[in-house]
Amino acid sequence: MRRPLLIVILFGLTTAPIAEAGKPGVNKKTVLRAGIIGLDTSHVIAFTKVLNDKNAKGPLAHVRVVAGYPGGSKDIPSSANRVDRFTKQLKDMGIQIVDSIPELLKRVDVVLLESVDGRPHLKQVIPVFKSGKPVFIDKPLAGSLADAIAIQRLAKKYKAKWFTSSSLRFSPGILAYRKKHPKLGKITGASAWSPCPIEKTHPDLFWYGVHGVETLYTIMGKGCISVTRINQPGVDLVVGTWSDGRIGTFRGIRSGKAGYGAMVFGQKGFERSGGYGGYKPLVTEIAKFFLTGNSPVDNDESIELFAFMEAADESKRRGGVPVKIADVLKKAQKAASARIRKLDSPAN
C-alpha cells in the first residue's frame, strides 16, 4: 500500500498530508493532486475553476488540479481546433503540462479523463487502472459499446475505482426523481430530451445525445430490455421498454430550438423536470468519489446506458424494428475480448 506523501500544496495552502486516493478518513488538511488527460474540451477549464477555487468548501476544498496531458484528435475538428487554446488556458492558471500519461501519473493522486473523443479512452485509461489511481471518465465513456465493456472488465481485473457520467445526472431538478418522489409517488415513466448533433466518428447518440439518455436513466434506472428508434434528419425518437413494463423515451433534437429536460410520470401525477444545473454538482460528486472511493453511479447502469444507445443505432440500421439490449451486449462482449487482447498485452 502506498504511504501518504508530503508535498507543498499550491494556491496559498499550507503543507499538508496527501491522503491515499479513494481511502476514507478525510480530514480538514487532506488535499489530493488531480491530473487531467485530454485538454480538448471546455470541461477541463470549467472543472479546474471549480476545484481550484480558493474559496471552495466541502469535498471541493480537498482536490486540486495540478497537471494536464493535452492529447487531442486530429480527425475531429472540435478537438484539434481547441486543444492548444485550452492547454494555454490551463498553463496560465498555473497547471503543469506534461507530454505523456505515465509522466502525469507520477505527479498526481487522482485522474480526470476528459478527452472529448471517446475512442482513445480505453487505451488512455489502462495505465491509470494499472497505477491504482481512481479515475473519472467524462462522456462519452467510449467510442463503442465494445470499448465501454472492455473498460469495465479491465477495471475489475485491476481492482480499479472509476465512474462515468454526464453533468445532467446530478442536476438537482433531474436527480430528484431518482427515488420515489414525494409528489409523484413511484415513477412509472419518463420522456427525456436533449440536443443530439452527430459526430461521424461515433455512434449517433454517443457524442451528445448521451446527455439526454443519461437524464432518462437517472430517472428510470437500469432494466431496459428493448429499444426502438424512429430517425429523421432533424430528430430521433428512441423508445425503451423496461422489464417491469415501464416506458421511457429519448428525443434527440437536431433541428429547431433544443434544450435539456424530461416529462416525468408517476402514480400520483406528472410534471416537467428541471433542466441543466451546471457543472458544480457533478464536480462535487467527482471530489467525493476521489476522497472516499465510493462511485455515485452504478457502473452496470452506465454500460446498459451505452447498450441502449447502441441498440438505437441497430434499430436504425434495421429500419426501426425493436432491438433487444441483451443481443447488442452479447455481440459487443466478443468485440470487447478482442480489444482487451490487443491493448492489454504485456508488450503494452
Secondary structure, 3 states (H helix, E strand, C coil): CCCCEEECCCCCCCCEEECCCCCCCCCCCCCEEEEEECCCCCHHHHHHHHHCCCCCCHHHHHEEEEEEECCCCCCCHHHHCCHHHHHHHHHHCCCEECCCHHHHHHHCCEEEECCCCCCCHHHHHHHHHHHCCCEEEECCCCCCHHHHHHHHHHHHHCCCCEEEECHHHHCHHHHCCCCCECCCECEEEEEEEEECCCCCCCCCCCCCCHHHHHHHHHHHCCCEEEEEEEEECCEEEEEEEECCCCEEEEEEECCCCCCCEEEEEECCCEEECCCCCCCHHHHHHHHHHHHHCCCCCCHHHHHHHHHHHHHHHHHHHCCCCCEEHHHHHHHHHHHHHHHHHHHCCCCC
